[in-house]
Structures are given as C-alpha cells and as structure tokens.
C-alpha cells in the first residue's frame, strides 16, 4: 500500500509540475487515465486516484464522458476583459468600432478623421492611374525590408524640414501609424512594464497598451504640453519604459507643445532610461511647425512615427517609424516575422499623391477650411453652454467642457439614439477625470442638426 | 547608528521591491540620491549608503557622473538572440530578408514566391483602373471592422466550394496571411505556451513563433500529412495550445494531406484542447482540392487563414481569417487596437482581380506552367544527383535531398557567392534534421545556370 501511495504522489507531482510549467494550460484537457498510466508505467487505478485527489484539490476538473481538464477556463486575450469594466460609451474599443461601423448618414462630430470629401481624393485617383501603368514588380512583388525607397527618401527630406535628421536607412515603412506604435511596443516592452501617456490622450493608445498588458500612467496635459512637475514625479515613482505622445497638434486637446516644455521634458527623460514615441500624425495640419521632440533629441531616445491616413487616405494603409539605426534593424526583423513584406503598392500610391504638386494646394485649402470650421464650431458650442478648453492653433479637434453637472457619457448615449456619434472625455482619460469633456472634430461638426440634438440632450 | 542602519535597509528593500515588480526595469536609471532622499524622507547619506550596498550586491550599477542603474542591459526584443544562435544561412529571418532584398538579376530557386511575370499583373492593372473611378469613400475611408464586405462574401462562397461553411460574419480581413497568424497567436497564446508545427514547415512560422516567445514542438511530416503517431505522442507529452500547418499543398514538402490523416488528426485534437490554424495560402495552385481540416471540423477548433500574395500580388497586402464567431469578435478588437482600420483599397483591388473572369484562365495557365516546370526541375536536379523526396501533385515546391555527405548550408553559402539564392532544409526544420535537404521553387528554377552553379558547388 505504501508503494502505491508513493506512485500516486509521483503522478500528482508530475501533473502539477506540467501545470506550473504551462505544459498543461488552464482549460486544457489532460491525457486520459489510460494514456497517462501507459506513459508513466503505472496502473490505471493509480492514475485515477491521482486525478481524483487533484480534483478534490481544485487543480483538475472533469466533464462527464469527456475526461479531465486543468481547472480554469481557456482564456483567449479578451481586450474588453482586461482592466475594469467600462461603460461601453467610454470604452475606447467601442468608440473605434462605432466610428468605423456607423453608416454614412449618421452625424459624427466624435469621429477622429476628416469626411471623405475633405481628403485628397483627386490625388489618389491620379496616383492610381499612374500606378496602373508602372512595371510588373511594383504591382506584384513584396516591398524591400525597410519599405519602398522613394517614399523613405521623401520622408527623410520632409523630416529634415522640421529639423529631424533621419537618413532613409533610419526610416522603416509600416502598415499604418497604429502598426508603427504596436511594433515599437512589441520591440521594447515586456508585460508588466509601465508606459506613460498624456491624460487625456488618443483613446486607441489605451486599447493598444491593454493588448500589451502593460501598466499605464497618465500625466495631466496642459495647453503647452504635459505638466512637467507631474511628468518628473511620475518618472520617479514609476520609472516608465516608454512615453507615448502626439507632438505637433495634440489629440484630443488641440494643444501645442511649447519649446520650453519640450526642452524640460527631454532633460527629465535623460535622467531616466525613458524612450519616447512621438506620434506626428497631424503635422500636415499645422500652419507653422511646433517644436518636435525628435528634432531636439536627434532620434536618440525619441522615435517618431506617422502616417498618411488623416490627409491623403485611410483606405490606403501606410505608416513609418524613424528611429536610431540599431532599433530599426530589430524592428525590421520583427516586421518581417509578424507581417512579412510591407505594402509596396500602398507606399507607391502614397508617394505619388504626396509628391504631386496638388497636395500642397489641397492641404492649404484644408487648413483654411479647418480654421473656419474651428471658429464656427466653437461659437455654436459656446452658444449652447459648451466651452472650449483652449482655442487650438490648428487641427481638427476642439476639446470642450460641458455645463456644470452634465455628464458626457450620458449625453453621448442620448445623442447616439438620435444618430449623432460623440466622443466623451473619459474615453481619452487614464484617470477618468474628463467626464464633463467632449472632443469635437470641427470638420465633422458643420451640420446644424448636431447642435439641435446636443441642445435637446443637454436640456433633458 | 542602529536607526540609521534600519533606514538604509528600508531604502534597500524599497528599491529591490520596485525591481521585483518591474517598476524599475533592467538598465533603467533609478532616481538620483538627492531625489530618493527627498521622496523617502531620509538623509542623502542614508540613500547613498543603500545604493552602494546594492551595487556591492550587484543589484545596481553606476556610471561616473551619470547616476545609478538597475544592473543588466536594456533589452529590446531581439529575435536573432532568442534561442540558439543559428548559422545565418539557415536563420529564417536572414532567408526572408535575403529573398526580399536580393536584386532582380540574382537567381532565386530558394525564393518562396512566383516571379513577377507569373503573377496576375494584367488583372491588377485592370483593377487599379476600375478602382480609380470608384467613389470617394472607397478611396479615402477606413474599412469596416471586419473588412470590405464584397471580398468577405466572395471568400464565403469560395470556402463553401471546398466544403467549409463560413458566413461572411465569420470572416475577418487582415493585412496579410502572416498578419492573420500573428493576430491568432496574440489572441490565443501566452509566452511559454507550446505550439506544434510540422517538421519541416514554412520557415517564417519559426520567426513568428519566436516573437511570441512560445515553445515550439515539431512533428515529422510524411507524404500524406503529419506522422500521426508522433502527433499523438506530442499531444500527450506537451499539451500544445496550437498547431499551425499548411493544408492543401504543404510548404516546403509539396505533400498533400490525405483524408484518413486529416480525420485521425482531428480525432486526436478532440482529445485535447488543441486549436489548429490551417494556412490555406496555396489553394489556387491545386488541380483538385485536397481535404481541408476546416471542412472536416466545421470551423470549431480549426481556424483557416489565407491571402492572395502567392497568385495575384504580394505588393497589395490582404489576408483573411475564417473562424468561429466568438473568436472573430475578439480578433476584431485586437486588430483595431493594434492596426486600427484595415486596408479597404487593397481589399477592393483584390476583389476586382479575383472575381474577374481572367483570373480563372490565368491560374489555369499558371498551374500548367508549374506542372511543366516541376517535371523539368526534378529531371535536372536528378541529373546532378539531387533527389526529390516526393513528386508533388501541384504547387511551387520540390523538397529535395542532396547526395550523401553533402551539407545544404555549405552549398547555399557557396551558391550565394555566385548569385544563386537557395533555401537550405534546416531553415524549415525545428529539429534541424534536414541538413541535406533544399527547397526548390520550380517557377524560379527555369534558368539552366542554376544547375551549373549547383553542380560546381556540389563537386567542390
């Protein structure tokens, strides 16, 4: 009997060690009693006893007629279940899906991008006709590992124009701006690392960082950039690995980083091992370029990313990463392993469109229209008691505060029922302290029905 | 003195707990002595003493004039450093980069894809001209979360044709076939999980799985599919979460899964909690469709993925995932978080090309040419002593064995110097037991210089 007891404990220990090493994962079916008995050269009754003791301990579970399982459910990565349950209306993923799904006739002042009629459609059509006549390899072959050289050369020149020295070998094309940040996170972060973001910040940063299972720390954003005292304190308290921000025009506030804040921020970053991702996606909306962290830093600890989805086309996926050489090497490996070749055709179309003389004129007119719409939107919102936090120098967004006691999520829910999609403040706020803010996209707020619906919902 | 000693130990404990919780990560600079003293309300000399003791213990390091750091380097994810160092010639990443980088005039029998002149170039040109005339939203707006509906409807019908029932709501478009597998891995796997692959298998599976930091177990592949006894034994021994395979035509062997193997494999999968990814990327090369795991299984535990890069264009990035409904829901969230909208234009171009009547004729001619090239390549290889493992029923690849005592990596290195890019067997082999094999792409092996170079290198 004693020897049989030893054998039972041996089988139990073996199973527990396989669970500990994740050879058997939660929810997995473990080998049948018979198979295990054969594999471990013990009797069927020994294994059965071991399994039953492990069931009594809650380590295993069984389903009638279907065998033994490691206790605990099979758990695929459910983004919606990581972190606290959110009201759907302020759930970043829900807002993204809503914006992407909503039918064309809905009014979308909460949407993050320009209406199709504001995009560089004529340039895209022309580029498509040009590309249709190019040689077979452009049309059918994979891109080179770094991506289509002429577009990288163009980006290198454009970056030089705002003071960022980045030779084409230090620029890698990606499938989008989001893809660029995702690759950088995969490259630099481990689950459990800490990442600093602006509070408020672009809401998809929250969804993206959730997928990386990192801790997120928010730093309050001021009209001239992040609050520098809070930034320094957060560096000390949390030693974050990465800080992700929009320079140029900030999403959602429309604020612009000042040179003195940029300088102080980089001095602080130098005291720790902080890497900064500067998302430069709104640069073509600026009237005069704001300071760039990547220009001050010289692409040492700052990585700049961008895309063309906000001005040329969101339908053509193309983004870029400009970073120090040895990081680009590692990022290329990671890109090939996870998406293989990049989109050569997309890069070629973007290159045609962006180097076309019409693009410059198109963006001049977009900037003028945006400035007009900014004035109109802010005036109309003020008329119904919704106040802008600042008057942005440029860009699409006005970050606005509701009258005292009004809740943006409640308002968003009411307006959605009337076909108006809003972007409530807490979707952008790590600390959930923007419950009385909304982000308005002025290019999507031209229809007066928006204000009728808002006014009615505010009155209710 | 005693109280000071207590304070020193408190500071030391605090720092070690921050390192343990990854608040301070390896290589990170920790707060200055002065800052820490202020934060912990102790004297500067207490902190200095604590830091110096931790340095003596090897927990911290210092750089003159630059402060204190957590010992250990900053470690971004270096794919080339995960796992054993490989000879570059059999390093999957190196082969991918080599194929993507090599100039047009190199001969590439080791390349994984068709030459540009074999692709559906005419169809792509026609599609581009059509798309250039479509409405603005197609040209400039994000795709819907699942992706361009007409292409999903087409895929649903095509899948029905090979016995896979997948309504369009169970199909999500991705940026590529590799992107599809990457999303599934992110969704289902944790670092440390075990994944089963065929030995040999498509080499980029190795690079991709490295990026996910999972354990990889290889199962020997036979001319009718994986070795079923080894498959069952591996299930028992390793309880893998996922099995990734090509059904239809297998890469690199050109073998075809038999119905009996498919059936046995799925029966074994049912005894554990195994999920199967079936990479169906070569389906349009088949003369008659081989059995599909997804058809036998009904998309319960099998996920099918595919793309259009092998027949229409690799320059236009588009792939798909067909899976059970609740998994598609989670995958959509993950896709939005990590790449935001999909490529609507790319999906539109692919849809035009693949539904064009010319595509069917084009593929008929490609299949005929491949069959001819298969015969020629095999005959030419046999003439210099290189033997095919099997004669594949269809597809691009011939998996061939070198004469006794010859090493494929050595041969690949010699041939590369003469402008011929080969694909040595061990790049495909988890167990590194294919050192005397090479994969030949028959569509890239038409030039007789290939055999001259091979013969010379074999003789040396």
Interface residues (C-beta under 8 A of the other chain):
Chain A: X18 X21 X22 X23 X24 X25 X27 X28 X29 X30 X31 X32 X35 X36 X39 X67 X69 X74 X76 X77 X78 X79 X80 X93 X96 X97 X100 X101 X104 X113 X116 X117 X119 X120 X121 X124 X125 X128 X129 X131 X132 X133 X136 X137 X138 X139 X140 X141 X142 X143 X144 X145 X175 X176 X177 X178 X179 X182 X186 X187 X188 X190 X191 X192 X193 X194 X204 X207 X208 X210 X211 X236 X237 X238 X239 X241 X271 X272 X273 X309 X312 X313 X314 X315 X316 X317 X327 X330 X332 X333 X334 X336 X337 X338 X339 X340 X341 X342 X343 X344 X345 X346 X348 X349
Chain B: X18 X21 X22 X23 X24 X25 X27 X28 X29 X30 X31 X32 X35 X39 X67 X69 X74 X76 X77 X78 X79 X80 X93 X96 X97 X100 X101 X104 X113 X116 X117 X119 X120 X121 X124 X125 X128 X129 X131 X132 X133 X136 X137 X138 X139 X140 X141 X142 X143 X144 X145 X175 X176 X177 X178 X179 X182 X186 X187 X188 X190 X191 X192 X193 X194 X204 X207 X208 X210 X211 X236 X237 X238 X239 X241 X271 X272 X273 X309 X312 X313 X314 X315 X316 X317 X327 X330 X332 X333 X334 X336 X337 X338 X339 X340 X341 X342 X343 X344 X345 X346 X348 X349
